[in-house]
Amino acid sequence: MAKILVTGGAGYIGSHTRYALEKRGHSVVVADNLSRGYKDAVPAGMLRVIDISETEKMERLLREEAVEAVIHFAAYIAVGESTEKPELYFSNNVSGSLALFEAMLAAGVKRVVFSSSAASYGIPKKVPIPEDEPAAPINPYGESKVMVEVMMRWLDKYRGLRGIPLRYFNACGAEPAAGLGERHDPETHLIPLMLRAVQTGKPMTIFGDDYPTPDGTCIRDYIHVSDLADAHVLCVEHLLNGGASDAFNVGTGDGHSVREVLDAVERVTGKPVPHTMGPRREGDPPSLVADSQKLRRALGWTPQRADLDRIVSDAWAFAQGHR
Ligand code: UDP
């Protein structure tokens, strides 16, 4: 069992991955600057409040804690914000990642799993999307992920930094028994917004019903955050066992429309979702579904919680505990 540093471990996917690593028996230290994460998502004593851009501090931490591998989540994730302030995304997500990689190289830590995104594909030509679909992001957030993947490929080749970027599709769900779930501020994601509409009675907006899809609403690949966390555990173990660098999609391979999600939320909560129909949101492709065969074949990963009602009921259990 290994000592693993999780950057951004106070955030949504980071906190679930920290939990999954501990369940597997790994020892974890979390580095988070708490700018967008939650202190209470990290067990007492495990959190180091440090920014990934603080290379020297990070190098010291890696050495002192005898870290063997890093899972790197710390980043900004709001697409809209990235179009308002692209520089923020290049500074925090790209320069921050480079500073972290420099600290890792200085400390001799040469294994990293990185939170990349399906946003790197932009509007894909092929759906389900295979990993060799060219990178063609349509916003600075997606570009920031591509830029880090590019750095990782060169650092792998010339510095022996073995790395796996995981390209997430739509992370959702929760681990309510562990008190973990989705808490973005402001929240922009579909399932928490629908649950909030159920709780408050204030309508949410569906962004467009005139897409070229069977019911006119967008199709996405909703992946339970705990299945996503399991993928990180498998990948970091693969690297620790001497495995090679590679890039993988993490999605279920099944798409659900916004209307199907709405139906699932109504089934699970037993209440109507107050909503209005709005125009399309800029930059939303009609359909994004992962070809997830590569990760299944290479590392034997299979999503255990792919059922939409299961995802929604976990998110609902968490949302009820947090109001
Ligand atoms: N969506 C919506 N209303 C909202 C938020 C999202 O209709 O208030 C739709 C959005 O257009 C997309 C899907 O829900 O088709 C998932 O959006 P989300 O922001 O959760 O994730 P994304 O696909 O942008 O990563």
Residues whose N, C-alpha, C, O or C-beta is under 5 A from the ligand:
A	BS01	UDP	T188 H189 L190 L193 T205 I206 F207 C218 R220 V258 R281 D284
